[in-house]
Amino acid sequence: MPWLTNKDASIPLTKDQVEGILKRYDTNEDGKLSKKELKAAFKKMGLRFCGWKVGRAFLHADIDKDGYINKEEMSELVKYASKWGIKTY
């Protein structure tokens, strides 16, 4: 998914599309993303410093502090991840 890594990319994605991409990494299909699953997603998207970014993303998006990003927290994750070049509209 190289279009997700280039800040100059002209192909923005909808928030729903980004959420759909991230949800594909819910490997145990429990409806939420663990830090390990999110790190795998970020790596596949070509983001650098994935471990650090996952930690920062959880600080911002894991509102209930349970160690997972659930369906209700996903929009906050997408909003925060847009700071790293994942373009949404």
N, C-alpha and C positions, 0 to 999 in steps of 0.2 A: 504494500500500500504506500508507494512512494509519494503520492499526492498529499499524504498527511504530514510529511516531514519537511517539506520545502516551504519556508515562510513566504516565498514569492509565488506559490502555487495559485493558479487562478480558478481552481475548482473547489469552492467552499462546499461544505457538507451541512446538511441540516442537523440540528441537535439530535433528532430522532435517529439519523443515520449514524452519528458518532456513538450514541447509546447502543444501537444495534451491533456495531462493531465491538464495543467493549463487552457486551453481553455474551458474545461468542466465546469469550475466555472464561466463562463460568463453567469450568470443567466438571465440577461435581453436580451441576445443575440444581443448586439449592436456592437460586434466585438472588444471590448476592455475590459480590466480588471480594475475595480475600486479598491481602497484600501480595501474596505469591501470584495469584491470577492476574491482578492488575499489573504487576511487574512484567509478566509474560506478554500482556497486551501492549504495554508501552515499548517493550523491546521489539516486538513485531512491527510496530508502527515506525520504528527507526529512531525513537527518541533516545537521547544520550542521558547519562546519569540517572538511569531508571530507578535504582534503589532510593536515591535521594528524592526524586520526584514523587515516588509512591508515598514516602513518608510525609512529604508536604501536602500531597493530595488528600491523604487521610486526615491530616490536621484540619483541613478546610472542609472536607465533604462528609466525614464520618460524624454526623451530628450527634447521634446517640452514643458514640464512643464504644461501640461493641466490637470493633476490629474488622468490620465488614462495610462495604458500600451496598446498601439495599436499594430497592426500586425508588423509594422516596428520596434518597440522597443522590441518585444518579445525575440529576440535572445540575446539582451543585458541583459534582465532579467534572462534568462536561464544561461548565463555565470556567472552572479553575484550570482545567487542562488546555483551554483555548489560549492561555498565556504562553504556551510552548509551541505555538505555530499550528495547532490543530484548528483550522478555520471553520467556523460555523456561521450560519445565518438564520 
